[in-house]
Amino acid sequence: MNHTTSAAAPQRTAAPAAGAGRSGFPRRSVLAVLVCWLLVVFDGYDLIVYGTVQGSLISDTGWGLTKATAGTIGSMAFVGMMIGAVFAGRMADTWGRRRTIIGCAIVFSVFTIFCAFAPNAPVFGGLRLLAGVGLGGLVPSANALVAELVPEKWRSTIATLMMSGVPIGGSIAALVGIPLIPAFGWPVMFLVAVVALVVVIPLGIRYLPETLAPEAGGRTGGARDVGFGSLLRAPYLGISLLFAIGTLVTLFAWYGLGTWLPNLMQLAGYNLGSALTFALALNLGAVAGSVLTAWAGTRFGPIPTAIAAAAVAAIGLLVLVTGPPVAVVYFMLVLAGVGTHGTQCLIIAAVASHYPAHLRGTALGWALGVGRIGAVAAPQAGGLLLAAGLGVNSNFLAFAGAAAAAAVLIAAVGIKIKKSTAVGVSNV
């Protein structure tokens, strides 16, 4: 394996993007970061698109879906994302970021388009799972590449701003769903992936540089220095587990809201258009949260800022349980978007900052891969709570509890880092 990697090394050194990124921020690096951001936008679109069509799938398809089975189908994409995040992060560290990013983008685009032509619920769910594999692999790979392209002093800020693509994509899904679903039906929402296939992916082929695989980059530790085994032993074990579980509960809250919010608001008595504007408020809050947490994370550090963001999300969701006026509902959903998505952005920034370069993609894949368990569980949990007759508020309470747990776990991350620093453990 080492011989194969070394043989490939001369082809990869043609674009030494990582070195260029550390010495400055050249135009080509800016273009590569923008392409990665555009691909992350489609990750966000895919998050919200199922929520926008869920009601139509239940009422208009004749597939016999219930709230519980709709939740199961909603989980299928997140199962794929979990698989993709775990394996793509490892592949990005071994085979190179560019190949992994482009491959994942092609996979999610093709299978999302196929969803528009699904004849029944099992096929639709299977296609969502396969699309999820590509989506899940994209984010850790893109973040690992971007971390190598930008100057170190900007790494945390850019990692946070990169993830603004998720709520922007979600906002696009909510906005286009309001006129398109009534006019053309739910399948048109999945055909948007054609844009990624014919526009964004060719831009990626043109502008994304390849980076050296760790072995080709001159590391002497061999294969044992790369991979999940390195994350799950000293000195990384404790911090790796805390990052992963913190991501799990954060994604439970974020993806749970993204999947169920339009349907929850319809159950609360709002029409589809109004329900989608609530989803838009959530995602616009997340966009604002990306910018706000990028600034605050640079000013105060990603860990303290993430604790505050998670607490804000928990409080906002708890207020929704009290049945406040509509204006307050909108404001609390904005805060929930700021807090849940902002927390996840900051966790990614912290992971990218606290692991060495040769483990960065694997560490991001680990955190996001394990974290996708929360994304898988959230649609299921939301559907089961509703099917059990516990009402809309049961969902908001569950997501608020997850956000509060995230604040506690991230505080534990901060304590662990301080203790590690105090005893002289580096790169943790």
C-alpha positions in Angstrom: 0.0 0.0 0.0 2.8 2.4 0.8 4.5 1.6 -2.5 1.2 2.5 -4.4 0.8 5.8 -2.5 4.4 6.8 -3.1 4.0 6.1 -6.8 1.0 8.3 -7.0 2.8 11.2 -5.1 4.3 12.9 -8.1 0.9 13.4 -9.6 -0.5 15.0 -6.5 2.4 17.4 -5.9 1.3 19.5 -9.0 -1.0 21.5 -6.8 0.5 21.9 -3.3 -2.5 23.7 -2.0 -1.8 23.1 1.6 1.5 24.9 1.6 0.0 27.8 -0.4 -2.8 28.1 2.1 -0.4 28.5 5.1 1.7 31.2 3.4 -1.3 33.2 2.2 -4.7 33.0 0.7 -4.3 33.0 -3.1 -7.1 33.4 -5.6 -7.2 29.7 -6.5 -7.6 28.8 -2.8 -10.5 31.2 -2.6 -12.2 29.6 -5.6 -11.7 26.1 -4.1 -13.2 27.2 -0.8 -16.2 28.7 -2.7 -16.7 25.5 -4.6 -16.6 23.5 -1.3 -19.1 25.9 0.2 -21.5 25.5 -2.8 -21.4 21.8 -2.3 -22.2 22.2 1.4 -25.2 24.3 0.3 -26.6 21.1 -1.3 -26.1 19.3 2.0 -28.4 21.9 3.6 -30.9 21.7 0.8 -31.2 18.0 1.3 -31.7 18.4 5.0 -34.8 20.6 4.5 -36.1 19.2 1.2 -37.6 16.1 2.9 -39.3 18.2 5.5 -40.9 20.3 2.8 -42.3 17.3 0.9 -43.1 15.1 3.9 -46.8 16.2 4.1 -47.2 15.6 0.3 -45.6 12.2 0.6 -48.1 11.2 3.3 -51.2 12.6 1.6 -50.6 12.7 -2.1 -48.6 9.6 -3.1 -50.8 6.7 -2.2 -47.8 5.0 -0.6 -49.7 4.4 2.6 -47.3 6.4 4.8 -48.0 7.2 8.4 -46.2 9.7 10.6 -44.1 6.9 12.0 -43.2 5.4 8.6 -42.5 8.9 7.2 -40.1 9.4 10.1 -38.4 6.1 9.2 -37.9 7.2 5.6 -36.6 10.5 6.9 -34.0 8.6 8.8 -32.7 6.8 5.7 -30.8 9.7 4.3 -29.1 10.1 7.7 -28.2 6.5 7.9 -26.4 7.0 4.6 -24.8 10.2 5.9 -23.4 8.3 8.9 -21.9 5.7 6.6 -20.5 8.3 4.2 -19.1 10.5 7.0 -17.2 7.7 8.7 -15.6 6.2 5.5 -15.1 9.4 3.5 -13.1 11.1 6.2 -10.8 8.1 6.3 -10.6 8.0 2.5 -9.9 11.7 2.3 -6.8 11.3 4.6 -5.6 8.3 2.6 -6.5 9.0 -1.0 -6.8 12.7 -1.1 -9.5 15.3 -0.5 -10.3 16.2 -4.1 -11.2 12.7 -5.3 -13.3 12.0 -2.3 -15.2 15.3 -2.5 -16.0 15.0 -6.2 -17.0 11.3 -5.9 -19.3 12.1 -3.0 -20.9 15.0 -4.9 -21.6 12.8 -7.9 -23.2 10.1 -5.7 -25.5 12.5 -3.9 -26.5 14.4 -7.0 -27.4 11.3 -9.1 -29.4 9.5 -6.4 -31.2 12.7 -5.3 -32.4 13.2 -8.9 -33.5 9.5 -9.0 -35.7 10.3 -5.9 -38.0 12.3 -8.1 -38.9 9.2 -10.0 -39.3 6.8 -7.1 -42.4 4.6 -7.7 -43.0 3.6 -4.0 -41.8 4.2 -0.5 -39.2 1.5 -0.2 -37.4 2.6 -3.4 -37.6 6.2 -2.3 -36.1 5.3 1.1 -33.3 3.3 -0.6 -32.5 6.2 -2.9 -32.4 8.6 0.0 -30.0 6.3 1.8 -27.6 6.2 -1.2 -27.8 9.9 -1.7 -27.0 10.3 2.0 -23.8 8.3 1.6 -22.6 11.0 -0.7 -23.9 13.9 1.4 -22.4 12.5 4.6 -19.0 12.0 3.0 -18.9 15.5 1.5 -18.9 17.6 4.6 -15.9 16.2 6.5 -13.9 15.9 3.3 -14.6 19.5 2.2 -13.9 20.8 5.7 -10.6 18.9 5.8 -9.6 20.4 2.4 -10.6 23.9 3.3 -8.6 23.7 6.6 -5.5 23.0 4.5 -6.1 25.8 2.0 -6.6 28.7 4.4 -4.0 30.4 6.6 -4.0 28.9 10.1 -5.2 32.1 11.8 -8.4 32.0 9.6 -9.0 28.2 10.0 -11.6 28.4 12.7 -13.5 31.3 11.2 -13.6 29.8 7.7 -14.6 26.4 9.0 -17.6 28.0 10.7 -18.5 30.1 7.7 -18.2 27.1 5.5 -21.1 25.5 7.3 -23.3 28.5 6.6 -24.0 26.7 3.4 -26.1 24.2 5.3 -28.8 26.7 6.4 -28.6 28.6 3.2 -29.4 25.4 1.3 -32.2 24.8 3.8 -33.5 28.3 3.2 -33.5 27.7 -0.5 -35.5 24.5 -0.1 -38.1 26.3 2.1 -38.3 29.2 -0.3 -38.7 27.3 -3.5 -41.0 24.8 -1.9 -43.7 27.4 -1.2 -44.5 28.0 -4.9 -43.2 24.9 -6.6 -44.8 22.1 -4.5 -48.4 23.3 -5.1 -47.7 24.0 -8.8 -45.6 21.0 -9.8 -45.8 18.5 -7.0 -43.1 17.1 -4.7 -40.8 15.4 -7.3 -39.6 18.8 -8.6 -37.9 19.5 -5.3 -35.4 16.7 -5.9 -34.6 17.7 -9.5 -32.8 20.7 -8.1 -29.8 18.4 -7.7 -29.3 18.6 -11.5 -27.7 22.0 -10.8 -25.0 20.3 -8.6 -24.5 17.7 -11.3 -24.1 19.9 -14.3 -22.7 23.1 -12.7 -21.0 22.7 -9.3 -19.3 19.4 -9.9 -17.5 20.6 -13.1 -16.4 23.6 -11.1 -15.0 21.2 -8.5 -13.1 19.3 -11.1 -11.6 22.5 -12.4 -10.7 24.3 -9.2 -10.3 21.8 -6.3 -6.6 20.9 -5.8 -5.5 17.6 -4.6 -3.5 17.3 -1.4 -0.9 14.8 -0.4 -1.9 11.6 1.3 -0.2 11.4 4.7 2.2 8.6 3.6 3.2 10.6 0.5 3.7 13.7 2.6 6.7 12.2 4.3 5.2 10.8 7.5 7.3 8.1 9.1 4.9 6.5 11.4 3.2 4.3 8.8 -0.4 3.3 8.6 -0.8 3.2 12.4 -0.5 7.0 12.4 -3.7 7.3 10.3 -7.2 6.0 11.0 -9.7 5.5 13.7 -7.3 3.5 15.9 -5.3 6.7 16.4 -8.4 8.6 17.5 -9.4 5.9 20.0 -6.2 5.7 22.0 -4.1 8.1 24.0 -3.8 11.0 23.8 -7.0 11.4 21.7 -9.5 8.9 23.2 -11.3 11.2 25.7 -11.6 14.2 23.4 -12.6 12.1 20.4 -15.5 10.5 22.4 -16.7 13.8 23.7 -16.6 15.5 20.3 -18.5 12.6 18.8 -21.3 12.5 21.5 -21.5 16.2 21.5 -22.0 16.1 17.7 -24.6 13.4 18.1 -26.9 15.3 20.4 -26.4 18.6 18.4 -27.4 16.9 15.2 -30.4 15.3 16.9 -31.7 18.7 17.7 -30.7 20.3 14.3 -31.9 17.5 12.0 -34.9 16.8 14.1 -36.1 20.4 13.7 -35.1 20.4 10.0 -37.1 17.2 9.3 -40.2 17.8 11.4 -40.7 21.5 11.7 -43.0 22.1 8.7 -45.1 19.2 9.7 -45.2 20.2 13.3 -46.4 23.6 12.4 -49.1 22.2 10.2 -50.2 20.0 13.0 -50.3 23.1 15.2 -52.9 24.6 12.8 -50.8 26.5 10.2 -51.2 26.0 6.5 -48.3 24.7 4.3 -47.1 28.2 3.3 -47.0 29.4 6.8 -45.3 26.2 8.0 -42.6 26.6 5.4 -42.0 30.2 6.5 -41.3 28.9 10.0 -38.7 26.5 8.5 -37.3 29.5 6.6 -37.0 31.4 10.0 -35.1 28.4 11.5 -32.7 28.4 8.5 -32.2 32.1 8.4 -31.4 32.0 12.0 -28.8 29.3 11.3 -27.3 31.5 8.5 -27.1 34.4 11.0 -25.7 31.9 13.5 -22.9 30.9 11.2 -21.7 34.5 10.8 -22.2 35.3 14.5 -20.5 32.2 15.8 -17.6 32.7 13.3 -17.0 36.1 14.9 -17.6 34.9 18.5 -15.6 31.8 18.0 -12.6 33.8 16.9 -13.1 36.4 19.7 -13.8 34.0 22.6 -12.8 30.6 21.3 -15.0 27.9 19.7 -15.6 25.9 22.9 -17.0 28.7 25.1 -19.0 30.1 22.2 -20.5 26.6 21.4 -21.6 26.2 25.1 -23.4 29.5 24.9 -25.0 28.7 21.5 -26.3 25.3 22.7 -27.8 27.0 25.7 -29.5 29.6 23.5 -31.1 26.8 21.4 -32.3 24.9 24.4 -34.0 28.1 25.9 -35.6 29.0 22.5 -37.1 25.6 22.1 -38.4 25.5 25.6 -40.2 28.8 25.1 -42.0 27.3 22.1 -43.6 24.8 24.5 -45.5 27.6 26.3 -47.5 28.5 23.2 -46.3 32.1 22.7 -47.6 34.6 20.1 -46.7 34.1 16.5 -44.0 36.8 16.5 -42.3 35.2 19.5 -42.5 31.8 17.7 -40.6 33.2 14.8 -38.0 34.8 17.1 -37.5 31.6 19.1 -37.1 29.6 15.9 -34.4 32.1 14.8 -32.7 31.5 18.1 -33.0 27.8 17.7 -31.4 28.0 14.3 -28.6 30.2 15.6 -28.0 27.9 18.5 -28.3 24.4 17.0 -26.5 25.0 13.8 -24.0 27.4 15.4 -23.1 24.8 17.9 -22.4 22.3 15.1 -20.3 24.8 13.2 -18.2 25.5 16.3 -17.7 21.8 17.0 -16.3 21.3 13.5 -14.1 24.3 13.9 -12.8 22.9 17.2 -12.1 19.5 15.7 -10.3 21.0 12.7 -8.1 23.1 15.1 -7.3 20.5 17.7 -6.2 17.5 15.6 -3.0 17.4 13.5 -3.3 17.6 9.7 -2.8 13.9 9.0 -5.7 13.0 11.3 -8.0 16.0 10.5 -10.2 14.3 7.9 -10.5 11.1 9.9 -11.3 13.1 13.1 -14.0 15.1 11.2 -15.4 11.9 9.7 -15.4 10.3 13.2 -17.3 13.1 14.9 -19.8 13.6 12.0 -20.2 9.9 11.4 -21.0 9.1 15.0 -23.0 12.3 15.2 -25.2 11.1 12.4 -26.6 8.6 14.8 -28.4 11.6 16.3 -29.6 12.6 12.8 -30.9 9.1 12.2 -32.7 9.0 15.5 -34.3 12.4 15.3 -36.8 11.8 12.5 -37.7 8.4 14.0 -38.1 9.9 17.5 -40.2 12.8 16.2 -42.5 10.4 14.3 -42.8 8.0 17.3 -43.6 10.8 19.7 -46.4 12.0 17.5 -47.7 8.5 16.8 -47.9 7.9 20.5 -50.2 10.9 20.8 -47.8 13.0 22.8 -48.3 16.1 20.7 -46.2 18.7 19.0 -44.6 19.9 22.3 -43.1 16.5 22.9 -40.8 17.1 19.9 -39.8 20.5 21.0 -39.0 19.2 24.5 -36.9 16.4 23.0 -34.9 18.7 20.8 -34.5 21.2 23.7 -33.1 18.4 25.9 -30.6 17.5 23.2 -29.4 21.1 22.9 -29.0 21.3 26.7 -27.0 18.0 26.7 -24.8 19.5 24.0 -23.9 22.4 26.2 -22.9 20.1 29.0 -20.8 17.8 26.7 -19.0 20.7 25.1 -18.2 22.1 28.6 -16.6 18.7 29.3 -14.6 19.1 26.1 -13.2 22.4 27.3 -12.3 20.9 30.7 -10.5 18.0 29.0 -8.5 20.4 26.7 -7.5 22.5 29.7 -6.3 19.5 31.7 -4.5 18.1 28.7 -2.7 21.4 28.2 -1.8 21.6 31.8 0.0 18.2 31.8 1.7 19.0 28.5 -0.3 17.0 26.0 -0.2 18.7 22.6 -2.5 18.6 19.6 -5.6 17.6 21.6 
